[in-house]
Amino acid sequence: MKTSQGVTRITNGRLIDGTGAAPIGNAVVILKDGKILYAGAAAGAPIVPSDATHVDARGGTILPGLVEAHFHPTYFNVAELADLDVKYPVEFVTILASVNAKLALECGYTAARSGGSLHNIDVWLKKAIEEDLIPGPRLAASGREICGAGGLMDWNPEHMKLGMEGLILLINGPEEGRKAVRKLVKDGAEWIKTYPTGDAAAPDSADHHTLCMTFEEMAAVVSEAHNFRRKVTGHCRANQGIKNALRAGFDCLEHGTFMDSEALDLLLTRDVPVVPALYFELASIERGPGFGMPQAVVDGHKETLEGGAESARMILKAGGRLGMGGDYGFAWNPHGDYAKELTFFVNYVGLTPLEVLTCATKTGAEIMGRGHEIGTVEPGKLADLLIVDGDVLADISLLEDRSRFLAVMQGGVIKAGRLA
Ligand SMILES: [Zn+2]
């Protein structure tokens, strides 16, 4: 991805650097050749050359570009399981993924970690973004997702002939888990996404207290993935599934919904980050019935919402790490609403705006394995920045309103916003 050339000076803004440090009023950020040279008080800023580019933050907020830590660019208006398999051909899904990637960047998300992909599209989407063929977040790519046969992604009866081949590699036993990982590695996946547990979406056959992969299958997936230096994450709601995943060596947990103190201890011992993706639950409760969601499923989402909020508070209070990502791409939780997750964590879960922004920037970059390059506004890092017209700490929902963005920058290049 191309970076800006020469020196850029950003002034007249309040800096939130993403580390969790207190904001700096009247800050100056200086960029050189796409990287951050200085970020701090105006008084200490170095002199810039007379031909430097000047960006006026107009009294607004300067912060790191946001990181969507559970991104499904290939999911689009999903209302039932079949929509993740037979709804569109690969040709159209590829185009949709490119549209969603552009939208995410325009929404201030300069980086994203894929949470699973139809048809291995995310690997190639990442390449197209990195080569500046299309706009989008810097991606960490997952491939198709691994699930135990009969599990959360395989509960439709046989006569429906829904193989889920577009999205899922179904496994029976550890050896098939190893085989699935080898296939994903060969095709370029950086993250191996799995389904260790069930979900409220399938209450009859795989509810959110159910396990969908055995410990032996999970351990085999992890050992094979780590052999190839790939990372493993999984859809983990049930308490026992969370413990199995942590004992098997998972690198991240998606959701981490129902956790007891033993699960928390296992999590903290290995400092494994969790991406709760919780606004999805509220969206399911509020809008799911309009898309035909049965009441039993809505009730399951209510239990998931409460359990997930409790676990998220517990994790952060105990010193654990949370990423902000929202599983967008469902009919009731569409692409473009990404920042609703952040507002939700302030208003419903009770985190402070500064805590949420640290989760949405620094921790997101760490989950991607790129914490040394992006995620905070510090010297030496890539200038992936968001400049917002207004005080984001006073009203975090400003991040939901793209019309308030002055600039969305990647490597110092303004890609979106009013100054683009
Ligand atoms: Zn997901």
Boltz pocket constraint, residues with backbone or C-beta under 6 A from the ligand:
constraints:
  - pocket:
      binder: B
      contacts: [[A, 70], [A, 72], [A, 115], [A, 116], [A, 327]]
      max_distance: 6.0
